[in-house]
Amino acid sequence: MKERDSYFDNAKFILMVLVVFGHLLQPFIEDGDFYRDIYYTIFTFHMPAFIMIAGFFSKKYQRPGYLLNCFKTFVLTYFIFQIIYSVYDWAVGNTQGFQIDFSIPHWSLWFLLSMFFWNLLLFIFGKIPPLTGVILAFLIAITAGYLPFINRELTLQRTLVFLPFFVLGFYLSPQVFKKIQHNAARVKGLVLLIGIYIFIQVNESLNKYWLFGSKPYDDFLSIPELGAIVRGIVLTLGVVGIFSFLSLIPTQKMFFTNWGRHTLTVYLLHGFLIRGLRTLNFGDFQINFFGFLLLLAGSFLLTAVLGSQKVESCRVSLKQFFKEIPRKVTTKVR
């Protein structure tokens, strides 16, 4: 069996910490400009980086059974957790009554459907020259915002908006990552990340929907005609942010490396705590810099716990339980 690359597991773990941290920080971004700017800076690159890494590891899409495995991993998991989150929201009082809608993903579950669609699209992009494919993906992302009928339903808007990062990762060779794994690249990466932070700091018109990619331009821009420029800027920030962030990632095995193997589990489970805290009006408190550091430390700890092998085993067992239900029902009917 080929040994896992610690570099990517390190990157995935740190990215997952940032995902959790961003969700914990979100209720407090009005407490100070610093919190807002850090929040938006993280959002410029954390999901794009995750998506690009996913694309990089999707090169074997033509293998027999690959698409079926994607369906089981992402679509079936989506249906299972859509049901679980619907029950959870009803139980904690987030909804007036129990309701479930498979066409609108709960919160972070959009990523599961998009992952399946991106892998499906590889059967097209895999036959296109890399430069043409990347340009086409960027054009699709920009054009999607002008189509109001492409929105949150089946997370189609987000799928198309983040498509360039997945396609870019798919086309990239391992040598590209080697080129940013040295001290000079790390210095440049740090400078560029600071530059992104400064850009966000001075751009007061920026709002979360610039970065979320979930809505057409009509829904979040006062001048929708400028959507192509806005999305072009955001996509560029994403690419710059991805490689700047990845240049800072250690290549050797670290104490947290193994936790980076189970980021999908963390992604699926951390929402229960986040949504529970928001139900308890967690955001009514005001934080200071010490509280900011506590949120960051808590994000690291939560990611480490949910990324452990024991929690991963529980998730796999739960998934297997749901997969067995149709077979058991069929057996009883017979």
C-alpha positions in Angstrom: 0.0 0.0 0.0 1.3 3.4 -0.9 2.3 5.5 2.1 0.1 8.6 2.6 1.6 12.0 2.0 1.9 13.8 5.4 1.9 17.2 3.6 -1.7 16.8 2.4 -3.0 15.3 5.7 -1.3 18.3 7.5 -3.0 20.7 5.1 -6.4 19.1 5.5 -6.2 19.1 9.3 -5.3 22.8 9.5 -8.0 23.6 6.9 -10.5 21.7 9.0 -9.5 23.7 12.1 -10.1 26.9 10.1 -13.5 25.6 9.0 -14.5 24.9 12.6 -13.0 28.2 13.8 -14.8 30.2 11.1 -18.1 28.7 12.1 -17.4 29.4 15.8 -16.3 33.0 15.0 -19.2 33.9 12.7 -21.6 35.1 15.5 -18.9 37.5 16.7 -17.7 39.2 13.5 -19.7 42.4 14.4 -17.8 42.7 17.7 -14.8 44.2 16.0 -13.3 44.9 12.5 -10.4 42.5 13.3 -12.8 39.5 13.8 -14.7 40.4 10.6 -11.5 40.7 8.5 -10.0 37.5 9.8 -13.3 35.6 9.2 -13.5 36.8 5.6 -9.8 36.2 5.0 -10.2 32.6 6.1 -13.2 32.2 3.8 -11.3 33.3 0.8 -9.2 30.2 0.7 -10.2 27.4 3.2 -13.0 25.7 1.2 -11.3 26.5 -2.2 -8.2 24.8 -0.8 -10.2 21.8 0.4 -11.8 21.5 -3.0 -8.6 21.8 -4.9 -7.0 19.1 -2.8 -10.1 16.9 -3.5 -9.7 17.5 -7.2 -6.0 16.6 -7.0 -6.9 13.2 -5.6 -9.6 12.5 -8.2 -7.3 11.7 -11.0 -8.4 8.0 -11.0 -11.9 8.8 -11.9 -11.9 6.4 -14.8 -11.3 3.4 -12.6 -14.2 0.8 -12.6 -16.5 1.5 -9.7 -15.1 5.0 -9.0 -18.3 6.9 -9.6 -20.4 4.3 -7.7 -18.0 4.7 -4.8 -18.4 8.5 -5.0 -22.2 8.1 -5.0 -22.0 5.9 -1.8 -19.5 8.2 -0.1 -21.1 11.5 -0.9 -24.8 11.1 -2.0 -25.8 8.4 0.4 -24.0 10.2 3.2 -25.8 13.4 2.2 -29.2 11.7 2.5 -28.3 10.2 5.9 -27.1 13.4 7.4 -29.9 15.5 5.8 -32.3 13.3 7.8 -30.2 13.4 11.0 -29.8 17.2 10.8 -33.6 17.6 10.2 -34.3 15.6 13.3 -31.7 17.5 15.3 -33.0 20.9 14.2 -36.5 19.9 15.2 -35.3 18.5 18.5 -33.4 21.6 19.6 -36.1 24.0 18.4 -34.5 25.4 15.3 -37.6 24.6 13.3 -41.3 25.0 14.1 -42.0 21.4 13.3 -40.2 18.4 11.8 -39.5 19.1 8.1 -37.1 17.6 5.6 -36.2 18.9 2.2 -33.6 16.9 0.2 -33.4 19.7 -2.5 -31.9 22.3 -0.1 -28.8 21.0 1.8 -28.6 21.6 5.5 -25.9 24.1 6.3 -22.5 22.5 5.4 -23.9 19.4 3.7 -23.8 21.3 0.3 -20.2 20.0 0.0 -21.3 16.4 -0.3 -23.6 17.0 -3.3 -21.0 19.3 -4.9 -18.3 16.6 -4.5 -20.4 14.1 -6.4 -21.2 16.6 -9.2 -17.6 17.7 -9.5 -16.4 14.1 -9.9 -19.2 13.5 -12.4 -18.0 16.5 -14.4 -14.5 15.0 -14.7 -15.8 12.7 -17.4 -16.0 15.9 -19.5 -13.0 17.9 -18.1 -10.8 14.8 -18.2 -11.0 15.0 -22.0 -10.2 18.7 -22.3 -6.6 20.1 -22.4 -5.7 21.6 -18.9 -5.5 25.2 -19.9 -8.8 25.0 -21.9 -10.5 23.2 -19.0 -9.4 25.7 -16.4 -10.5 28.7 -18.5 -13.8 27.0 -19.2 -14.4 26.3 -15.5 -13.7 29.9 -14.6 -16.1 31.1 -17.3 -18.8 28.8 -16.0 -18.3 30.1 -12.4 -18.6 33.7 -13.5 -21.6 33.0 -15.8 -23.5 31.1 -13.2 -24.1 34.2 -11.1 -26.1 35.8 -14.0 -28.5 32.8 -14.0 -31.1 33.4 -11.2 -32.7 30.0 -11.6 -29.4 28.4 -10.5 -29.4 28.9 -6.7 -29.4 26.9 -3.5 -31.4 24.0 -5.0 -29.2 20.9 -5.1 -26.4 23.4 -4.3 -26.0 24.0 -8.1 -24.8 27.6 -7.7 -22.0 26.7 -5.3 -21.1 23.7 -7.4 -20.5 25.9 -10.4 -18.8 28.7 -8.5 -16.2 26.4 -6.8 -15.8 24.2 -9.9 -12.6 26.0 -11.0 -10.7 25.0 -7.8 -11.7 21.3 -8.3 -10.7 21.3 -11.9 -7.5 23.2 -11.2 -6.6 20.5 -8.6 -7.4 17.7 -11.0 -5.0 19.1 -13.6 -2.1 19.9 -11.2 0.9 17.6 -11.0 2.7 16.8 -7.7 5.6 18.8 -8.9 3.6 22.0 -8.5 3.3 21.5 -4.8 7.0 20.6 -4.5 7.8 24.1 -5.9 6.1 25.9 -3.0 7.6 23.7 -0.3 10.7 25.9 0.5 11.5 28.9 2.7 11.4 31.5 -0.1 7.8 30.4 -1.1 6.7 30.5 2.5 7.9 34.1 2.9 6.0 35.0 -0.3 2.9 33.1 0.9 2.8 34.8 4.2 3.1 38.2 2.5 0.3 37.4 0.1 -2.0 36.2 2.9 -1.4 39.5 4.7 -2.1 41.3 1.4 -5.5 39.4 1.2 -6.3 40.5 4.8 -5.5 44.1 3.9 -7.6 44.0 0.8 -10.6 42.8 2.9 -9.9 45.3 5.5 -10.2 48.2 3.1 -13.0 46.8 1.1 -16.1 47.7 3.1 -18.5 46.7 0.4 -17.6 43.0 0.7 -20.2 40.7 2.3 -20.3 37.0 3.0 -22.1 36.2 -0.2 -19.1 37.3 -2.2 -17.3 34.4 -0.7 -20.0 31.8 -0.1 -20.9 31.4 -3.8 -24.4 30.3 -2.9 -26.5 33.0 -4.6 -26.8 34.6 -8.0 -25.6 38.2 -8.3 -29.1 39.7 -8.2 -29.4 38.5 -4.6 -26.3 40.1 -3.1 -25.1 42.9 -5.4 -26.7 46.3 -5.7 -25.3 46.4 -9.3 -25.6 42.8 -10.5 -24.0 43.7 -13.9 -20.7 44.0 -12.0 -21.0 40.4 -10.9 -18.3 39.1 -13.3 -15.8 41.5 -11.9 -16.7 40.7 -8.3 -16.5 36.9 -8.9 -13.3 37.3 -10.9 -11.7 39.1 -7.9 -12.9 36.5 -5.5 -11.7 33.5 -7.6 -8.3 35.2 -8.0 -8.1 35.7 -4.2 -9.0 32.1 -3.8 -6.2 30.9 -6.0 -3.7 33.2 -4.4 -4.9 32.3 -0.9 -4.7 28.5 -1.6 -1.1 28.5 -2.7 -0.1 31.0 -0.1 -1.6 28.8 2.6 -0.2 25.6 1.2 3.3 27.1 1.1 3.2 27.4 4.9 2.2 23.7 5.5 4.9 21.4 7.0 5.9 18.5 4.9 7.0 16.1 7.6 4.7 14.0 9.8 3.4 16.0 12.8 1.5 15.1 15.9 -1.7 16.1 14.2 -1.1 14.5 10.8 -3.2 11.4 11.4 -6.2 13.5 12.4 -6.0 15.0 8.9 -7.1 11.6 7.5 -10.7 12.0 8.8 -11.6 15.5 7.9 -14.9 14.4 6.3 -16.0 13.0 9.7 -15.1 16.3 11.4 -16.9 18.3 8.7 -20.1 16.2 9.1 -20.1 16.2 12.9 -18.9 19.6 14.1 -22.2 21.1 12.9 -24.1 19.6 15.8 -22.1 21.5 18.3 -22.1 24.7 16.2 -25.8 24.7 15.6 -26.5 23.7 19.3 -24.4 26.7 20.5 -26.3 29.0 18.2 -29.6 27.7 19.5 -28.3 28.7 23.0 -27.7 32.2 21.6 -23.9 31.7 21.9 -23.4 34.9 19.8 -25.0 37.1 22.4 -21.7 37.2 24.3 -19.1 39.7 23.3 -15.5 38.4 22.9 -12.2 40.1 23.3 -8.8 38.9 22.0 -8.5 36.3 24.8 -11.9 34.9 23.8 -10.7 34.9 20.1 -7.8 32.8 21.1 -10.0 30.5 23.2 -12.2 29.9 20.1 -9.1 29.1 18.1 -7.9 26.6 20.7 -11.4 25.1 21.0 -11.5 24.6 17.2 -8.2 22.8 17.3 -9.3 20.6 20.2 -12.7 19.8 18.6 -11.1 18.9 15.2 -8.6 16.7 17.0 -11.3 14.8 18.9 -13.7 14.4 15.9 -10.8 13.5 13.7 -9.7 10.6 16.0 -9.9 7.0 14.8 -12.5 6.1 17.4 -15.0 8.8 16.1 -14.2 7.8 12.5 -15.1 4.2 13.4 -18.4 5.3 14.8 -19.2 7.2 11.7 -18.4 4.2 9.5 -20.6 2.0 11.6 -23.5 4.4 11.4 -23.1 4.6 7.6 -23.1 0.8 7.4 -26.2 0.6 9.6 -28.2 2.9 7.2 -26.9 1.0 4.2 -28.2 -2.3 5.7 -31.7 -1.0 6.2 -33.0 -1.4 2.6 -31.6 -5.0 2.6 -33.2 -5.9 5.9 -36.6 -4.4 4.8 -36.4 -6.4 1.5 -35.6 -9.6 3.4 -38.6 -9.1 5.7 -41.0 -8.4 2.8 -39.9 -11.6 1.1 
